[in-house]
Amino acid sequence: MSSTVTIELTLEQLLSAIRRLPWEQKKIIWKALNDELSHAEVHQQFNAALHTSWAAHKGISEDEVMADALQAVAEVRAARSAARNS
């Protein structure tokens, strides 16, 4: 005899449960989801962001743009680090 159980969770409940899983099980979930995500959509979003950046930095040297990019990356890393440590 076979039976099916259906459980409904909110997104917050699901994320909370996943956060409590061991690292190896999280990797299995990530790999399963990665196969389902549209890589074409990711590339499209990246290209759109790239073109927006080019338009925003028209007439500005590559060195200045790179300096801005490095500063933005440093700020994001600092914010993530602060969030992890709080």
SVG drawing of the C-alpha trace seen along z (x, -y; Angstrom):
<svg xmlns="http://www.w3.org/2000/svg" viewBox="-2 -61 45 63">
<polyline fill="none" stroke="black" stroke-width="0.4" points="0.0,0.0 1.4,-3.4 0.5,-6.7 1.4,-10.3 1.9,-13.0 1.8,-16.7 3.4,-19.3 2.9,-23.0 5.7,-25.3 6.2,-29.0 9.4,-30.1 10.7,-31.3 10.1,-27.9 11.7,-26.1 14.8,-28.3 15.0,-27.9 14.9,-24.1 17.6,-24.2 19.9,-26.4 19.8,-23.7 21.0,-21.0 24.6,-19.8 26.9,-21.3 26.9,-18.1 23.1,-18.0 23.0,-21.7 25.4,-21.0 23.1,-18.3 20.2,-20.7 22.3,-23.4 23.3,-20.9 19.7,-19.8 18.4,-23.4 21.4,-24.5 20.3,-22.1 16.8,-23.6 17.9,-27.3 18.0,-28.9 21.6,-29.8 20.4,-31.6 18.4,-34.0 21.4,-34.6 23.5,-35.4 20.7,-37.7 20.6,-39.6 24.4,-39.9 24.5,-41.2 21.8,-43.8 23.8,-44.9 26.9,-45.1 25.3,-47.3 23.8,-49.5 27.3,-49.9 28.8,-50.8 26.1,-53.4 26.6,-54.8 30.4,-55.0 30.6,-56.3 33.5,-58.7 35.1,-57.5 38.5,-55.7 38.7,-52.0 40.9,-52.6 38.3,-54.8 35.5,-52.2 37.7,-49.4 38.5,-51.5 34.7,-52.0 34.0,-48.3 36.7,-47.2 35.3,-49.7 31.8,-48.3 33.1,-44.7 34.9,-45.7 31.8,-47.3 29.6,-44.3 32.2,-42.0 32.4,-44.2 28.6,-44.2 28.4,-40.4 31.2,-40.0 29.5,-42.3 26.2,-40.5 27.8,-37.1 29.5,-38.5 26.4,-40.0"/>
</svg>
